[in-house]
Amino acid sequence: MDARLPLPGPAEPYRDDLDLEVGRLLSEKQDPAKVVRWLVTNPDAGDEEELMYTLELALQEATTWQAAAQAAMETFYCRLAAENDYYR
């Protein structure tokens, strides 16, 4: 978030709120396995295996750290919007 990269789709107006959410997600109090599980259990998208494959592929195909960050943020935003109408 500090790099001020453009956010995916409709996420830009929520930049400050998303910055807080990302901070919570990346807190050292969080279990990384549970964070990944949360990311790939989007009730508005495919099944967990499909979402994990899609995210892994996007990260592997990213040619820069910015592209990888965009892929991760898109997954994060879609998952957050699935559980919180504020982001829709």
Secondary structure, 3 states (H helix, E strand, C coil): CCCCCCCCHHHHHHHHHHHHHHHHHCCCCCCHHHHHHHHCCCCCCCCHHHHHHHHHHHHHHCCCHHHHHHHHHHHHHHHHHHHCHHHC
